[in-house]
Amino acid sequence: MPEQEVREEIIVDFAVIGSGPAGQKAAIQAAKLGKSVALIENYIPGGACLNSGTIPSKALREAILDLSRYHERTFYGPSYIQQVAFIDLNYRLQTVLEGERAILLRQFKRNHIQFLQGSAQFVDPYTLNIVDDRCHILSRVKASFVLIATGSIPRNPLHVPFDAEVIVDSTRLISIDHAPKTMVVLGGGIVGAEYASFFTVMGTKVTVLDKKDRLLPELDSEIGMHLQSALKDGGLVVEPRKVLSRVERKGNRGIVYCQDGSSYEADLVLYALGREANVQGLHLENAGLHLSERGYIHVNEHFQTAQPHIYAAGDVIGFPALASTSMEQGRLSARHAFQATMHSFPSFFPIGIYTIPEISYCGYTEEELQEKGFHYEVGRAYYYEIARSHITGSNDVGLFKILFHKETGEILGVHIVGRSATELIHIGQVAMSFHATIDYFVDQIFNYPTFAEGYRIAALNGMNKIPQHHSRRVSD
């Protein structure tokens, strides 16, 4: 094929491929440093995070909780949950997405970032072609530094017959227009667990199949079992130790066959068995780059690839693959590229999982402490002990769990399952970052009634188990 004529050549200091969390923050940071920036996106602003991942799923969750009046069931009984019309869910979802996109475009314009729509393809390590969906070259970008922030996509095997109606992945799921009566979720990881809990609240009979023994096996086991028990009470069924054999569609139903001979049939099948780097069509080989054995772009501690002037950040580099961590990875990439003062990427950060009920944690799990041989103790506070949870209708499910060193009292881990867990975790995060001891939460006064006082209740519970604190014992 003869080489196409290039309509426009753009020369910039920094070319950013992808406008998700990593790309956004990197582009804005570089612009704040006075650099010329081109931000390339093959879809609409925000990347998968805004258009098919984090923001849509969390907006959907909030709308389901609100419209179903889920928390009011505590006062009026489980049957009180209201039916939710998908037209209302979609209206709220689109309102959120449109608002977020408008904000992003304003930020790009205000910071003089060139927003280029099209797919990026490496020509050489410093040059990118921007092409349309018919592979016609729209422009060519030459940059001193490049950031790859293209995110991830669902890992969809070719043998799974995906469609937009019955057999779907998480991207296709947000486009359905009704709540199915029955649903099978393949995968008990974060994506599978979140969507399984959402649809359970809407009255769908949900079955989760996973090869592990329980949902979200990376969680502290007590927290994981607390979650699974809450979901079971809501009607969700978890089938452990199930390995997928094949999936097929028969009429308007999906059928999942497992290697142990069992099969499961439902109106909707959600395939949520992992994600992979979104690098198709980038022509990484032209930049001298290759994927790691795990299928991601390998980077050093400064997020540099094998080509020092090419950086990568966000889901495209693998773990932890969170919007929050991706933002900081992108920002630090830009600062390193242009030799601005910077800190190392934090090794300590919170994880938020937006199931219903939600979960958040930071620090060690109890299993990790046992494996490392730590002398530790546990303080617990159940939501039914907290007045605020009775007021809001959240008193049936919830647990604060604080892990701390038996001798020094230093807080080693904080785990919360229950309403507002992803907001509450930051109190524990800040305390741990300053190496606070369990006494800290006892010695402070918390607003009453709040969920946050769960920290003090849990701290008192833990301190009462330590002999050296007997003189300070307070009834909990």
N, C-alpha and C positions, 0 to 999 in steps of 0.2 A: 504494500500500500504506500503510495507517495506521501511524503510528509506534508501535513496541512499547513496552510499559511496561518501565522499567528496574528490575530486581530490587534492585540494590545500587549505590551510588555510592561510589567510593573516591577519596580525595584524597591525593596523595603529592607529594613534592618531585621525584622522578625516576621516570619510566616507561621501562622498557627493553623493547623488542620483539625477542624472540629470545634464546635461552639458549645459543647457541654460544660460542666463545671470547671474542669481543668483548663480548657481552651479559653473560656470567658475570663477567668482570673489571670491567666498568663498574658492574654492580650491587653487587658486593662493595666496590669502592672507594668508591662513594657511601655505602654503609652504614657503612663505616669512618669516613667524615667526619661521621657522625651524622645522615644524611639518611634520610627515609622513602622506601622503594623498592618498586615493584611490577615484577615480572619476568613478562612475558607470553610464553607459548610455546604454539603450536597443536598440538604433538606431545608428546613426552616430553622430559625434561630433557636438555640437551646439544646440541640442534639437529642440523643435518646433520653437523657435525664428528664428533660422538659416535655418531650413529645410522646414518649411511649414507656417511660420507666418511673423514676422516683416521684416526680411531681404528679403525674396522672394517678398513680396507684394511691398516693397519700391523699390526694384530693378526693378520689373515689371513696377511700376509707372514711374520711371525715363526713362526706355527704351521706354515706350509709348510716353512720352512727346518729347523725342529726335527724335525717328524714325518717328513720325507723324508730326514733325515740328509744333507742336501745337501752340507755341507762335508766329509763323510767320503769323498766320491768321489775326492778328491785322493789318499787313501791306498789305496783299494781299486778305483778305476777308475770311469768314468762310469756303468756299468751297476749300480753299487751303490745308486743312489738308490732309496729305498723308495716303494712305492705309498702314497698318502695317502687315507684314507677321509673323505668329506665329513662324516660324522657326528662324527668327531673334530675336524675344523676348526670345525664349527658349535658344538660344545660349548665349545671354547676361546674362540671369538668371543663367545658369549653370556655366558660367565663374566667376560670382560673388561668387556663393556658393562654388565652388571648391577653390577659393582663400581664402575665410574666413575659411573654414575647415582646410586648410593647415596651416594657421596662428595659429589656436587654437591648433592643434597637436604639433606645434613647441613650443608654450608656455607651454603646459603640459610637454613636454620632457625637456625643459630648466629648469623647476622648479621641476623636478623629481617627478611628479605626476603620479601615476599608473592609467592608463586608462583601465578600465575593461568593456568589451562589454557584455551586457546581462541584464536581468531584475532582479531588487533587490526585495527580499522578506524577511520581518522580521521573524526571528526565535524566538528572544526575544529582549528586548530593546537594547541590545548591539551587536547583531549578525545578519548578513544578509547572505542569500544564494543568489548567482548569478546564474541564470538559463538561458538556451537557450529557443528558441521558442517551444521546445517540453517538456519543464519543466525538463530537465536534469540538475542537479547541476554541474556548471562549477567550482565554487570555493566558499569558505565561508570567509566572512570578519568579523573580530571582531574589534570594534572601541570604543575608549573612548568617542567620540562625533560623532553625526550623523547630517547631514543636509538633509532635504527632500526638493528638489528643482525640482520637477517633472512637474511643469507647469500646463497648462490647456488644455482641448480638447473641440471641439465644442459640445454643448449640443444637441444631436441628439435623438429625441423621436423615439421609436420603430415603431410608426405608420406611419412615413415618409419613403417612399420607396426609400432610397438613392441608387444611382448607380454612375458610373464613367463618365456618358455621359450627362444625362438630368437633374437629380435631385442631386445636389451636396452640400457639405458644403465647407467652406473656404479652408480646407486641400486638398480636391479633386479638387478644382477649378483651382489651379495652374498647374494641369496636363493636362488640356484640350488642344487641338491642333488647335483650330480655334476660331474666334470671332463669336458668334451667331448673327443672325439678330435681334432676340428679346430675352429679358431676364426679368425675374421677380425676384426681390430681396425681401426676407422676412426678415424684420428687418431694421430699420433706425438708428441703433447704429453705432459705429465707423467702424466695419468690413463691414457692409452692405453699409454704405455711401461711404467708400473708394472704394470698388470694383465697386459699381454702377457708380461712377464718372469715373473710369478707362475705363470701357467698353463703356460709353457714348462717350468719346473722340475717341474711335476706331470706332464709327459709329453704335454701337448697340442701338436699341431702348429699353431703360431700364425703367421699372416701379418698384418703391419701395413701398411695403405695410408695414404699421406699425400701431400699435394701438394708438400711440401718435399723437399729432396734427402736429408735424413737425419733420424733421430729427434732430438728435443729441439734444434732449431736454435739456441736461445738460449744453449746451452752453448759454452764454449771448444771450438773445433772438434777439437782433439787429444783432449780428454776425451770429446767426443761420439763420435768414431771409435773410441776405446778401448772405450767402452760397447757400441757397435754390433757391434764385432768379438767381444766376449765373448758377446753375445746370439746372434750368428750361430753361434758355436761350440756353443752350447747347442741349436741347432736352429731358432731363430726366423728368419723370413724378413721382410725389409723391402722393400716395393715403393715406390720413390719416385716423385714426380711423377704421382700418381694423384688425379684429381678425381672425386668421387662424382657419378654420374648418378641412380641410384635403387637402392632396396633392396626385395626382396620375399621372401616366405616360400613355399616349395613343400614341402608335407608337413612333415617334421621338419627341414628344412634351410633355411638362409638364403642368398640369392644377392645379391651386390653387383655392380652394373654401373657401370663407369667411363666417362668421356667419351671415352677413347681407344679404346673398343670392347672392352676386356678385361673379364672377369668372374671372380668368385671365389665359390666355394661352400663352406659350412662348417656344422657342427652348431650353432655359436653365432656370432652377430654382435654385437660390442660397438660401439655408436656413442659415440665419445668426441671429438666435434668441438666442444669449447668449452662454456662455462657462461654464465649470465646472471643478473642480479640477481633475487632472489626477492621481488618486491613485489606479486604478483598479490593482489588483494583488500584491499590496504592503504588504498585510496582516497586516494592521495597528493594528488590535486587538492584535496581538502577541507582539506588543510594548506597549500595554496599551493606545493606541490612538484611538480617534473617531472623525468623522467629526462634524462640527457645524451644526446648523439648516439650514444654508444657503449652506451647502455642501462643506465647506472649512476647512482647518486645523486651529484651533484657536491658536494664539500665544500672548505672552505678548510684552511689549515694547522692549525687547531684542531679540525677535523672538524665544523665548523658547516655546516649547509645554508643555503639561501636564507632560511630562518627561523632567526635566530640562536639561539633557544632549543631548536631541534631539531637534534640531532647524528646522524651516521651513521658507522658504522665496520665494518670487516671486509670480507668478500667483496662486500657490497652496494655498495661504492664502487669496486670493481675492483682493479687492481694495487696491492700484490703478491698479495693474496688468499691469504695464508698464515695458518695457525692462530697461529703465533708472533707475527706482526705484528698480527694482529687483536686479540690479547690486549692488546697495548700501546696500540693505537688506542682500544680501549674504556676502558681505565684512564685515559688522558690526556683523553678526552672528559669523563669524570666529574669529573676534577680541574679542568678548565677551566670546566665549568658552575658549579662551586661555589667558584671562585676560590682553589683551593689552589695552592701552589707546584708548578711543573712544568717539565719540559724539553721541547725540541722533539722531534718524532718522529725517530728516527735515520734518516739517509739511507744508513747502512751497516749491513747485516745479512746473515746467512748464508742461503743457499737450500739446502734438503735435498730430494733426490729419492730415493724409496725403491724404486728398481728393484733387481733382483738381477743384478749388484752395484750397491750404492747409490752415490750421488753427492752431494757437497756442495761449495759454493764461496762465496767472498766476495771482493769487489773486482773489478778489471778482468779481462776476458778478453784473450787475446793479440790478437785481432782489434780490440778497442777501443783497445788501446795503439797498434797500428799506425795506426789511423784518426786518433788524436790526435797522432801524431808523437812519442811517447815514445821515449827511448833506454832500452831495457830488456834484461834478460837473463833466462834461464830456468834454474832448477834443478830437476832431476827425481830422484825415487827410485821405483824399481819395487818392488812388493811382494815379488818374488822375492829382493830384496836384504835383506829384513827377516826376522830369525829368527822373530819372533812369528808371521808369516804361515805359515811352514813348520809350526810347532807346531799351529796351529789349522786347517790344511788350506785356507788361503786364498792360497797362494803363486802360483797360476796367473794371477790377475787382480788388478790394482791399480796405481795410480799417484798419487804426490804430485807436484804441479806448483806451483812457487813462481815468481811473476813479480816482479822487482825492478828498481829504477832503476839503470842502469849506472854513473852518476856518484856518486849519494848512497847507493846501497845500500838505499833505503827499499823495503819490501815493498809491492807494488802489487796483488797478487792471489794467492789461494791456491785451488787446485782439487784435489780428491781424488776418485778413483773407486776403490772397493774396500770391503772389510769395515770396518765402524765409521766410515765416512767422515763421517756426520752427527754423530758424537760428536767425532771428531778435529778437525773444522773450527774448533771454538771456541778451540783453542790459537792458530791463525792469526788468528782474529778479534780476540782480545785483543791479540796482538802488533801487529796493524795499527792498532787503536784508539789505541795509544800511539806510533804512527809509528816502530815498531821497524825496524831495518835487518837485512839478511840475516845480518850477523855475530851477531845475537842468538841465532839457533838453533845456531850453531857454538860459541859461548862457553858454552852451558848444557849441563848433564849431564841426560840422559834416562834413566829407568828402562830396564833391559835384562832380558829381551827385551819390547819393547812395539811396537805399531804406531806410537806417537807418535814414535819415533826416526826415522821417515821424514822428519820435518822437518829433522833434522840432516843426514841423508844428502843430501837435496835441496839444503840450503843449501851444503854442501861442494861438491856438483856444480856449483852455480851460481857460487860464488866462484872456483873453479878456471878459470872462463872469463873472469875480469876481470883485466887486467894489474896494476892497482894492488894486487891481493890476492895476487900471486904469492909474496910473501915469507911469506905465511901458508898456502901450499898444503899440503894434506894429501891423501894418496891416498884417493880414494873408489871 
